[in-house]
Amino acid sequence: MTVVLNIAKQFSRSPAGRYRTDGPFSGEAFREDLLLPALSQSEALEVQLDGVLGFGSSFLEEAFGGLVREAGLKADALHAKLRISSKLKTYEQRVWRYVDDARPKS
Amino acid sequence: MRARAKAGATRRFSRSRKERSTSLQSATRSIQVPAHLRYYADRHQREKFGGFLEQVEKSLALGRKVVLNFCDTKRLYPCGVLVFMGIVDDWIQRFPSRLSANYPSDDLVEQMLQHVGGLQKLGLSPRKNISHDDVTRWHYFTGMNVDATPIEPFMEQVRMVVGEAAQMGLADCVNEAMTNVRHHAYDNSGGGWWWIFATISDKRVFVAMHDRGSSIPATLLAKPDIWDYLTGRVWRQGRADGKLISAAAERRTSTKLPYRGKGLPEMLQFTKLSENGELAIYSRHGFFRFSGREKIESVGRLTKPITGTLIVWMLNLSGTMP
């Protein structure tokens, strides 16, 4: 069963910043408080980006790239389990670029 | 006898110095605010503005009370208002109860200063009905740390005019600029205050953002390998700060982590996508400017340095996609 996580409705319309110390709606807070629990409790997760007024690359990189770099998840496993939904395809592409760029360099 | 006379003279001299010092501290000085409060684009007015700020700073530091005299102030420009509001907040914090002002004689100037809360900060009660379009169309925000919630009303308005894609591209850049302020400008000590002034008119967006942190050149110079980037010629010509700002905008990061330092490059890239977009970054002694209309990037030196950074951004978002 696919679990849906809507950033605008369940987190903030104005997510921004990288770390918790940056501000109230940071990428780190989103990843640790919503994204990781949702990933661990579901077979498949759809993250909806629509409805947000803007992100900033630090938020997106920390939230999604951080799944690999900080939380130690495998990028390939994320490609299999996670779906990013956005009317603007550029955001979906950016999320996957951040995930792939966060892979450990061999 | 002579020794007593000398001691008396010293006491008299001491009293007189003390009296002088007390009278200096209690003296109130009225300082004329320039006719045009402008920072961007006009060097002459920028220097006048800088001179005014120096004069106030000096008087306050000497212990005087200062009354800002707005009688001759005829025009406020957004970048000037932003720098002014930043330094007023700073003065009020450093010199409590020493700064005040009189009401401006120009109606528009008073409306604008009331709109941004400047008069109230200087101890004057608001007395105008803010009605002029040249005032109401401006959104003023100030905040600490990375929190884009206060700018939501402006972003909603932008979205209605230019559509979701262009608005989100703009918001991404503004959010990232706030993140830069938090991570780099204040060195994580004491938060990261920022001031933003923004408006949209006929798909043309103006955003100015100011912080009073340690400046882009200072942040970059803290990293040893940036020295390789600067040449002796650049130092001699006094253009080092401008070159450093240009380096930051062209993705030479201060953190050296591959996933960091994207704020200014993204802003520059987004400006280049916009028809006739302009981006100017003033920081410490230097500036960097990109003009889409003139198709140039330039760097230069400021005669009077700015504390922190001022980013002035003008975009035509009619056809811009992030």
Interface residues (C-beta under 8 A of the other chain):
Chain A: S12 R13 S14 P15 A16 G17 R18 T21 D22 G23 P24 F25 S26 V52 L53 G54 F55 G56 S57 S58 F59 E61 G65 R69 K87 L88 T90 Y91 Y98 D101 A102
Chain B: N145 V146 D147 A148 T149 I151 E152 M155 E156 R159 E164 A165 Q167 M168 L170 A171 D172 C173 V174 N175 E176 M178 T179 R182 H183 N188 P258 Y259 R260 K262 G263 E266 M321 P322
